[in-house]
Amino acid sequence: MGDLTSAGGVSQSARGSAPRQAAFGFIFASALMNSISFGIMLPIVPNLIRELAGGDTSSASEWNVLFATSWGVMQLFCGPLLGMLSDRIGRRPVLLISFFGLGLDFLLMAYAPNLWWLLAGRLLNGATASTMSTANAYLADVTPPDQRAKTFGLMASAFSIGFIVGPMIGGLLGEYGLRLPFIAAAVITFANAIYGLLVLPESLPKERRAKRFEWGRANPLGALRLLRSHSDLLPLAGVAFLFQLSQMVLPTIYVLYTAHRYGWSTGMEGAAFLLIGVLGVFVRGTPSCSGLYPARLAMPGTAPWRTDGCSWLARLCRRCRDS
């Protein structure tokens, strides 16, 4: 009798683990394909802006700042809204709407006739790209607590792989036309959305959903309440903010700078992003730092020499090209 019970338990466990594995497979593939589609844009969008601006690099840089800022603002406000909406109606519809919206956005940018249409595409991109909080909530719903650290670690690896591979793909496709990478990103996103429409189950039962849409919880500045109640996190949050602020220089200015000063093609820019991504993964995974204090590990990443790393890489690649 005990053996039968044990066998039944194993059978139920196996039946319960299969949907979880299928759901994780879809979310992992979604994170990978989304990060690849975003990575494809890195060497392409600034060059397309310059083309639509008549080849004027100065004007293109100003437009590029507007594009980056508006995209970030849409992310800031739409991310919490989508997260709260997923608590109210479920994770699956929010994920699918976001994926189909992203696909339409990439098509809009692929055929944008002028800068204003391209800006509209970036605004839509910012509104529909805020899916990772919902994806992480989905994983938290279907993953046992003792396995969540491993699961979120795998999700982080999907983003790392996507942002390494994506710019290289975008750079290579950009050699054949600046519109082609957008079409490739749209195909990837639509394939992901159709796959999810067919196989993705809902992870949040109706009894666990929010009873109503609470605008207070969708406040994009709600995280500041945590910092106000935990003042010891303020220095770390300040360092993280300044670090991310400096990192935004890379996709905003770097492509226009290297193309204007060194005559780089989109293929060379994609290769540079690939090298930067590989080095970043290597540094994050270095085991020799395990005995150091976290504060000492943080200092090399914020040292002055790091801010000049991009210009050093540009000079190195220029010498290799000239030789």
NORNOR-V529477 format. One record per backbone hydrogen bond with DSSP energy under -0.5 kcal/mol. CO is the residue of the C=O (numbers start at 1). NH is the residue of the N-H. If there is no record, write none. Layout:
co->CO nh->NH
co->CO nh->NH
This chain:
co->1 nh->5
co->2 nh->6
co->3 nh->7
co->4 nh->8
co->5 nh->9
co->6 nh->10
co->7 nh->11
co->8 nh->12
co->9 nh->13
co->10 nh->14
co->11 nh->15
co->12 nh->16
co->13 nh->17
co->14 nh->18
co->15 nh->19
co->16 nh->20
co->17 nh->21
co->18 nh->22
co->19 nh->23
co->20 nh->24
co->21 nh->25
co->22 nh->26
co->23 nh->27
co->24 nh->28
co->25 nh->29
co->26 nh->30
co->27 nh->31
co->28 nh->32
co->29 nh->33
co->30 nh->34
co->31 nh->35
co->32 nh->36
co->33 nh->37
co->34 nh->38
co->35 nh->39
co->36 nh->40
co->37 nh->41
co->38 nh->41
co->38 nh->42
co->39 nh->42
co->39 nh->43
co->41 nh->44
co->41 nh->45
co->42 nh->46
co->44 nh->48
co->45 nh->49
co->46 nh->50
co->47 nh->51
co->48 nh->52
co->49 nh->53
co->50 nh->55
co->51 nh->54
co->53 nh->56
co->55 nh->57
co->56 nh->60
co->57 nh->61
co->58 nh->62
co->59 nh->63
co->60 nh->64
co->61 nh->65
co->62 nh->66
co->63 nh->67
co->64 nh->68
co->65 nh->69
co->66 nh->70
co->67 nh->71
co->68 nh->72
co->69 nh->73
co->70 nh->74
co->71 nh->75
co->72 nh->76
co->73 nh->77
co->74 nh->78
co->75 nh->79
co->76 nh->80
co->77 nh->81
co->78 nh->82
co->79 nh->83
co->80 nh->84
co->81 nh->85
co->82 nh->86
co->83 nh->87
co->84 nh->88
co->85 nh->89
co->86 nh->90
co->87 nh->210
co->90 nh->94
co->91 nh->95
co->92 nh->96
co->93 nh->97
co->94 nh->98
co->95 nh->99
co->96 nh->100
co->97 nh->101
co->98 nh->102
co->99 nh->103
co->100 nh->104
co->101 nh->105
co->102 nh->106
co->103 nh->107
co->104 nh->108
co->105 nh->109
co->106 nh->110
co->107 nh->111
co->109 nh->112
co->114 nh->118
co->115 nh->119
co->116 nh->120
co->117 nh->121
co->118 nh->122
co->119 nh->123
co->120 nh->124
co->121 nh->125
co->122 nh->126
co->123 nh->127
co->124 nh->128
co->125 nh->129
co->129 nh->131
co->131 nh->135
co->132 nh->136
co->133 nh->137
co->134 nh->138
co->135 nh->139
co->136 nh->140
co->137 nh->141
co->138 nh->142
co->139 nh->143
co->144 nh->147
co->144 nh->148
co->145 nh->148
co->147 nh->151
co->148 nh->152
co->149 nh->153
co->150 nh->154
co->151 nh->155
co->152 nh->156
co->153 nh->157
co->154 nh->158
co->155 nh->159
co->156 nh->160
co->157 nh->161
co->158 nh->162
co->159 nh->163
co->160 nh->164
co->161 nh->164
co->161 nh->165
co->162 nh->166
co->164 nh->168
co->165 nh->169
co->166 nh->170
co->167 nh->171
co->168 nh->172
co->169 nh->173
co->170 nh->174
co->171 nh->175
co->172 nh->175
co->173 nh->176
co->174 nh->177
co->177 nh->180
co->177 nh->181
co->179 nh->182
co->179 nh->183
co->180 nh->184
co->181 nh->185
co->182 nh->186
co->183 nh->187
co->184 nh->188
co->185 nh->189
co->186 nh->190
co->187 nh->191
co->188 nh->192
co->189 nh->193
co->190 nh->194
co->191 nh->195
co->192 nh->196
co->193 nh->197
co->194 nh->198
co->195 nh->199
co->196 nh->200
co->199 nh->201
co->203 nh->205
co->205 nh->208
co->206 nh->209
co->212 nh->214
co->213 nh->215
co->214 nh->217
co->214 nh->218
co->216 nh->219
co->219 nh->222
co->221 nh->224
co->222 nh->225
co->222 nh->226
co->223 nh->226
co->223 nh->227
co->224 nh->228
co->225 nh->229
co->226 nh->230
co->230 nh->233
co->231 nh->234
co->233 nh->237
co->234 nh->238
co->235 nh->239
co->236 nh->240
co->237 nh->241
co->238 nh->242
co->239 nh->243
co->240 nh->244
co->241 nh->245
co->242 nh->246
co->243 nh->247
co->244 nh->248
co->246 nh->249
co->247 nh->250
co->247 nh->251
co->248 nh->252
co->249 nh->253
co->249 nh->254
co->250 nh->254
co->250 nh->255
co->253 nh->257
co->254 nh->258
co->255 nh->259
co->256 nh->260
co->257 nh->261
co->258 nh->262
co->258 nh->264
co->259 nh->263
co->265 nh->269
co->266 nh->270
co->267 nh->271
co->268 nh->272
co->269 nh->273
co->270 nh->274
co->271 nh->275
co->272 nh->276
co->273 nh->277
co->274 nh->278
co->275 nh->279
co->276 nh->280
co->277 nh->281
co->278 nh->282
co->279 nh->283
co->280 nh->284
co->281 nh->285
co->283 nh->286
co->286 nh->289
co->287 nh->290
co->289 nh->292
co->293 nh->297
co->294 nh->298
co->295 nh->299
co->296 nh->300
co->297 nh->301
co->298 nh->302
co->299 nh->302
co->300 nh->303
co->303 nh->306
co->303 nh->307
co->304 nh->307
co->304 nh->308
co->305 nh->308
co->306 nh->309
co->308 nh->312
co->309 nh->313
co->310 nh->314
co->311 nh->315
co->312 nh->316
co->313 nh->317
co->314 nh->318
co->315 nh->319
co->316 nh->320
co->317 nh->321
co->318 nh->322
co->319 nh->323
